[in-house]
Amino acid sequence: MNILQEARNQVLQQIEQACQLAGRPQQSVELLAVSKTHPAEMLREMYTTGQRSFGENYLQEALEKIEALADLEIEWHFIGHVQRNKTKHLASSFAWVHGVDRLIIAERLSSQREASQAPLNICLQVNIDAQDTKDGCQPNEVADLVAQISALPNLRLRGLMVIPAPNNPQAFADAKALFEHVKAQHAKPEDWDTLSMGMSGDMVDAIAAGSTMVRVGTALFGARDYSQQ
Ligand SMILES: *Cc1c(COP(=O)(O)O)cnc(C)c1O
């Protein structure tokens, strides 16, 4: 068995165990393979193990891989910070954008997504643990943003995305509570189905708290080498 297959099996096994412990079905958690910094050929190899959804952080790098792997049926997720002047390519080339945290970004994605394409899936990024960062809206802004973004055409607002600081399981619990709070007030609760949280180091805690999508890079592909960038 090759090394990527082995790594993926181990991650899937971890997900399965975490689901069992939490009394959840394994299919309730999706594995997103975070492939930033890794070459297209490595993604191609990971694809042969059955992996279909891949997450990228850097637009230019992602667009090159999307082109190189156009013969594969990959579902591309953008999980990096969304800059206002980069929305056009995100709208045309991705299936999901996780890092939406302002109305203007969602409006641009909505108007730049072709109506002939499937709606662009969106997660609203929330700064759930009050980190000193510009990324993510504040928890008290979520209700208004959900109402506003849900009204835009060519998008499907699916849920929340969080990147809490390490070793803070309370942040996962807070994200889950906020997710459920929105769902309870949502006009179409079945459309609000995604809680994107958990990475290589904390996916078990994230699943225990209710994550439906873990974004895993290092545990699948090994350590990243940014010097090659
Ligand atoms: C890089 C990245 C990940 C993957 O992190 P690992 O620790 O390598 O699993 C997940 N989410 C986001 C937003 C990232 O930028």
The ligand as an SDF file (V2000), in Angstrom:
LIG
                    3D

 15 15  0  0  0  0  0  0  0  0999 V2000
   -3.6450   24.5680    6.3830 C   0  0  0  0  0  0  0  0  0  0  0  0
   -5.0490   24.5500    6.9220 C   0  0  0  0  0  0  0  0  0  0  0  0
   -5.6240   23.3670    7.4210 C   0  0  0  0  0  0  0  0  0  0  0  0
   -4.8810   22.0530    7.5560 C   0  0  0  0  0  0  0  0  0  0  0  0
   -4.0340   22.0860    8.6660 O   0  0  0  0  0  0  0  0  0  0  0  0
   -3.2420   20.7570    9.1320 P   0  0  0  0  0  0  0  0  0  0  0  0
   -2.8320   21.0810   10.5130 O   0  0  0  0  0  0  0  0  0  0  0  0
   -2.1000   20.5830    8.2030 O   0  0  0  0  0  0  0  0  0  0  0  0
   -4.1860   19.6110    9.0770 O   0  0  0  0  0  0  0  0  0  0  0  0
   -6.9660   23.4150    7.8110 C   0  0  0  0  0  0  0  0  0  0  0  0
   -7.6880   24.5520    7.7330 N   0  0  0  0  0  0  0  0  0  0  0  0
   -7.1570   25.6990    7.2770 C   0  0  0  0  0  0  0  0  0  0  0  0
   -8.0040   26.9100    7.2130 C   0  0  0  0  0  0  0  0  0  0  0  0
   -5.8330   25.7350    6.8670 C   0  0  0  0  0  0  0  0  0  0  0  0
   -5.3170   26.8980    6.4390 O   0  0  0  0  0  0  0  0  0  0  0  0
  1  2  1  0
  2  3  1  0
  2 14  2  0
  3  4  1  0
  3 10  2  0
  4  5  1  0
  5  6  1  0
  6  7  2  0
  6  8  1  0
  6  9  1  0
 10 11  1  0
 11 12  2  0
 12 13  1  0
 12 14  1  0
 14 15  1  0
M  END
$$$$
